[in-house]
Amino acid sequence: MSAAALVIAARTPPHGVLGKLARDRAGQTAAVVVLLYGVVALGVALGWWADDWREMHGSQWAPPSAEHPFGTNRIGQDIFARALYGTKTAFTVGLTVALAATALGALLGAIAGYRRGSWLDELILWLMGVLDSIPFYLFVVGLAFALQGAAGVMHAAMIAVFWTTTGRLVRAEVARLESLDFIAAARVIGVPERRILSHHILPNTAHLLLVQATITFVSAIKTEVILSFLGLGVKDGVSWGSMIAESTGDVAAGHFGNFVAASALMFGLVLAFNVLADALQDALDPRLAPPA
């Protein structure tokens, strides 16, 4: 290959998923921001920082300083440490709900799509319809209130709601894949139905599952903030929602540290994940692939 050809090849933008992501500056920036939030959450979980979020450091509503960047709350707790701990809470809830809801939606959606027209398909579609017909926040708040005190009730309530969208998407994709020639060829050579589903169909829905997991992550964080604001969320820690609830009395007294810290961190993470989800959807969408 000549030197000119090498230069042209080096300057030609790569195709494929990685190539699209490499050209998406907004997606790259969002991924870096999400990674930073993840590092903060991991550091809190490992006790590297914000382990003093319960401690009362002294004066009530102390102003921002080098020691307390956002000041202290009404009982002298460091607002910045509590906001960092809220990052760990957000990631714990987001990851748990996103992984469980996506896995459940993938499983039930795959079964419904592969057995479409059967009683299993009808049952799963009926269940989706029932869950989707109930007002979202009313269902989550009602379930969380009815089972308050039980471990993981908030997670279970969100998983019970969030899997349906993934299930519908996977069902449609599995039904499309199941009618393609390579599946018919697998059946002809005697590949077991279970292996066809697990090795040939489900892996081809990975692009849908990845995007849905990021969307569910954001939805779980926002729902947790609302539930915690209402007093139905996190009980054994602190979250951005409980900080915003606490700030309702602070703002009336002219102190905005709680509200600003929790809102700013939540806004940054939700915005970054939304941009990242859009970037992943664009990169993984085969309809947006460049012409050969």
TAJO-V923739 format. One record per pair of residues at least 24 apart in sequence whose C-alpha atoms are under 8 Angstrom apart, sorted by sequence separation. I is the first residue (numbers start at 1). J is the second residue. If there is no record, write none. Layout:
I:J + I:J
This chain:
53:77 + 177:201 + 53:78 + 136:161 + 53:79 + 240:266 + 174:201 + 53:81 + 54:82 + 174:202 + 52:81 + 53:82 + 132:161 + 51:81 + 131:161 + 50:81 + 174:205 + 49:81 + 50:82 + 53:85 + 132:164 + 173:205 + 131:164 + 50:84 + 51:85 + 50:85 + 170:205 + 128:164 + 170:208 + 169:208 + 44:84 + 44:85 + 166:208 + 41:84 + 45:88 + 166:209 + 40:84 + 41:85 + 44:88 + 41:87 + 42:88 + 166:212 + 40:87 + 41:88 + 40:88 + 41:89 + 37:87 + 41:91 + 218:270 + 38:91 + 162:216 + 218:273 + 218:274 + 109:166 + 110:167 + 113:170 + 114:171 + 97:155 + 101:159 + 105:163 + 109:167 + 113:171 + 215:273 + 96:155 + 97:156 + 100:159 + 101:160 + 104:163 + 105:164 + 108:167 + 109:168 + 112:171 + 113:172 + 116:175 + 214:273 + 215:274 + 105:165 + 106:166 + 107:167 + 109:169 + 110:170 + 111:171 + 113:173 + 114:174 + 214:274 + 97:158 + 98:159 + 101:162 + 102:163 + 105:166 + 106:167 + 109:170 + 110:171 + 113:174 + 114:175 + 93:155 + 97:159 + 101:163 + 105:167 + 109:171 + 113:175 + 158:220 + 214:276 + 215:277 + 104:167 + 105:168 + 108:171 + 214:277 + 102:166 + 106:170 + 110:174 + 114:178 + 101:166 + 105:170 + 109:174 + 158:223 + 211:277 + 211:280 + 154:224 + 210:280 + 211:281 + 207:281 + 207:284 + 154:232 + 207:285 + 154:233 + 114:197 + 148:232 + 141:227 + 110:197 + 145:232 + 144:232 + 144:233 + 141:232 + 110:202 + 106:209 + 102:209 + 102:212 + 102:213 + 99:213 + 102:216 + 98:213 + 101:216 + 98:214 + 98:216 + 97:216 + 98:217 + 97:217 + 94:216 + 95:217 + 98:220 + 94:217 + 97:220 + 94:218 + 94:219 + 94:220 + 93:220 + 94:221 + 93:221 + 91:221 + 90:221 + 93:224 + 90:224 + 89:237 + 89:238 + 90:239 + 89:239 + 90:240 + 86:238 + 87:239 + 85:238 + 86:239 + 87:240 + 85:239 + 86:240 + 82:238 + 83:239 + 82:239 + 83:240 + 83:243 + 74:250 + 86:262 + 73:250 + 79:257 + 83:261 + 87:265 + 79:258 + 83:262 + 80:261 + 79:261 + 83:265 + 73:257 + 72:257 + 73:258 + 71:257 + 70:257 + 70:258 + 70:261 + 61:255 + 37:269 + 34:269 + 33:269 + 34:272 + 33:272 + 34:273 + 31:272 + 30:272 + 31:273 + 30:273 + 30:275 + 31:276 + 30:276 + 27:275 + 28:276 + 26:275 + 27:276 + 26:276 + 27:278 + 27:279 + 26:279 + 27:280 + 24:279 + 21:279 + 21:280 + 20:282 + 21:283 + 20:283 + 18:283 + 17:283 + 16:283 + 17:284 + 16:289 + 15:289 + 15:290
